[in-house]
Amino acid sequence: MRVSEAIAKSNKPLFTFEILPPVKGSDIHSIYRAIDPLLEFEPAFIEVTYHREEIKYKELPNGSIEKKTLRKRPGTVGISAAIKYKYKVEIVPHIICGGFNREETENGLIDLHFLGIHNLLVIRGDNLPGEKFFTPDKGGHRYAVDLLRQIMDLNRGIYLDDELENNSPTDFTVGVAGYPEKHAEAPNMSADIKHLKEKADAGAEYIVTQMFFDNKKYFDFVRLCREAGILVPIIPGLKPIVTIGQLQTLPRTFNISIPEELEKEVEKCKDNKAARQVGIEWCTMQSKELMQARVPALHYFTMGRSDNIREIVKAVF
Ligand code: FAD
């Protein structure tokens, strides 16, 4: 079922979550172990993140430096198909601009189409580590909206090779990312919302937000989007804090803020076990309020572990 259809049909907020493909070398059962405890809450869909290559430099015994291109978490397409057919659940792989040209993107989309995967979250992807600005591959897309337009073309049967005949259209439904606290690179919120509207106008049927720890940020963002004419469902993305160190790393990595009250509670924690519990309680409180506000879905970033998400969802759904 299309994500937007599932939202429209439901008379209460849906439960959805995101998983990461396992680190290269691990087996697929680590993913099943994260999914299994959440199944009883009937997720409407599961998202699978996409991770591009990373550049690593290694000093060799002779003093020279070896440059290596590695992908730590390959397997998004394979994991998506495995989960879809094992659990009979709707799956939403993420698809990114970074690291691909248009031809590679088209071929990847054809794989997904043949696998019966029709929901996608379309994003630009992170910069390469150490890269100051996002650089598209030669012949690749600079912004998520450009990738989205390629997918919409394919949905109309327009492939890159204009000599192809009897083209079969794909039927992808696309969601995109939104930022209640603004994307790090956007000069201001209205510029960011203007670009978000371009994605909705180009065919995005829903938005999943970056994590936030103060629901007011989400409610204000939804209001600004509506005022700008963005009318598609806006799904709040939620992540419980799990370590004390995340007070520093989350704001730096994701350009988000941590409310003072949450910061104080985490700072009082003796260890990460206690911080994890604070994270569960805070996220449960956020979830209950969002549930009451009848948001389209509550979407949880599991980061590969689900025991904390299970506790939250059990208290909310
Ligand atoms: P875009 O929509 O392209 O926007 C990027 C920036 O460019 C913004 O500042 C925007 O305002 C600006 N912009 C957009 N269009 C234009 C234009 N036409 N002209 C000028 N400026 C413009 N990363 C991964 O690598 N893998 C994942 O699986 C992944 N999943 C994510 C899931 C969610 C829910 C979210 C919120 C983020 C995710 N990310 C993921 C991170 C994401 O790739 C980064 O935040 C990235 O920097 C931006 O992606 P985007 O799709 O929002 O980009």
Residues whose N, C-alpha, C, O or C-beta is under 5 A from the ligand:
A	BS01	FAD	T49 Y50 H51 H94 V122 I123 R124 G125 D126 R142 Y143 A144 V145 A177 G178 H183 E185 A186 A191 D192 H195 V208 T209 Q210
